[in-house]
Amino acid sequence: MPKTSKQLIESGVSETEIRSFLVDGDQVSVTPRIHDTLRDAAKEEAALRGMSFSAFVRTCIIEELAKKGA
């Protein structure tokens, strides 16, 4: 099995398999530095979707990385 998302994408697997690969693994703590206005807008959008800020950020990252050819 490929060890990176790039290798997985290059192997021609489906988007579902890519998403599965991206969510499999241990959770780690990450501290991004973003402007407060961006954080506040993202928190509002997350609340509108009924999810936490962290879940929203993970979802956005997965969506971007799961695109074929990313």
C-alpha positions as CSV (number, residue, x, y, z in Angstrom):
1,M,0.0,0.0,0.0
2,P,1.3,3.5,-0.8
3,K,2.7,5.4,2.1
4,T,1.8,9.0,1.0
5,S,-1.4,10.5,-0.4
6,K,0.6,11.5,-3.5
7,Q,1.6,7.9,-4.1
8,L,-2.0,6.8,-3.5
9,I,-3.3,9.3,-6.1
10,E,-0.7,8.3,-8.6
11,S,-1.7,4.7,-8.2
12,G,-5.1,5.5,-9.6
13,V,-7.4,4.6,-6.7
14,S,-10.8,6.1,-6.2
15,E,-11.6,9.3,-4.3
16,T,-13.3,7.2,-1.6
17,E,-10.0,5.2,-1.1
18,I,-8.1,8.5,-0.9
19,R,-10.4,9.9,1.7
20,S,-10.2,6.6,3.7
21,F,-6.4,6.8,3.6
22,L,-6.5,10.5,4.8
23,V,-8.7,9.8,7.9
24,D,-6.9,6.6,8.9
25,G,-4.2,7.2,11.5
26,D,-3.5,8.7,14.9
27,Q,-4.6,12.2,15.8
28,V,-1.9,14.7,16.4
29,S,-2.1,18.3,17.8
30,V,-1.5,21.1,15.3
31,T,-1.3,24.8,16.0
32,P,-1.8,26.9,12.8
33,R,-1.4,30.6,13.0
34,I,-4.2,32.4,11.2
35,H,-5.8,35.9,11.4
36,D,-8.6,36.2,13.9
37,T,-11.0,37.3,11.2
38,L,-10.4,34.1,9.3
39,R,-10.8,32.0,12.4
40,D,-14.0,33.7,13.4
41,A,-15.5,33.3,9.9
42,A,-14.5,29.6,9.9
43,K,-16.0,29.1,13.4
44,E,-19.3,30.7,12.2
45,E,-19.4,28.5,9.1
46,A,-18.7,25.4,11.2
47,A,-21.5,26.3,13.6
48,L,-23.9,26.8,10.7
49,R,-23.0,23.2,9.5
50,G,-23.4,21.8,13.0
51,M,-19.8,20.9,13.5
52,S,-16.8,22.0,15.5
53,F,-14.2,24.3,14.2
54,S,-11.7,21.4,14.3
55,A,-14.0,19.1,12.3
56,F,-14.6,21.9,9.8
57,V,-10.9,22.4,9.3
58,R,-10.3,18.6,8.9
59,T,-13.1,18.4,6.4
60,C,-11.7,21.3,4.3
61,I,-8.3,19.7,4.3
62,I,-9.6,16.3,3.3
63,E,-11.8,17.8,0.5
64,E,-8.7,19.6,-0.9
65,L,-6.3,16.6,-0.6
66,A,-8.9,14.1,-2.0
67,K,-9.2,15.9,-5.3
68,K,-7.7,13.8,-8.0
69,G,-4.2,15.1,-8.9
70,A,-3.8,17.1,-5.7
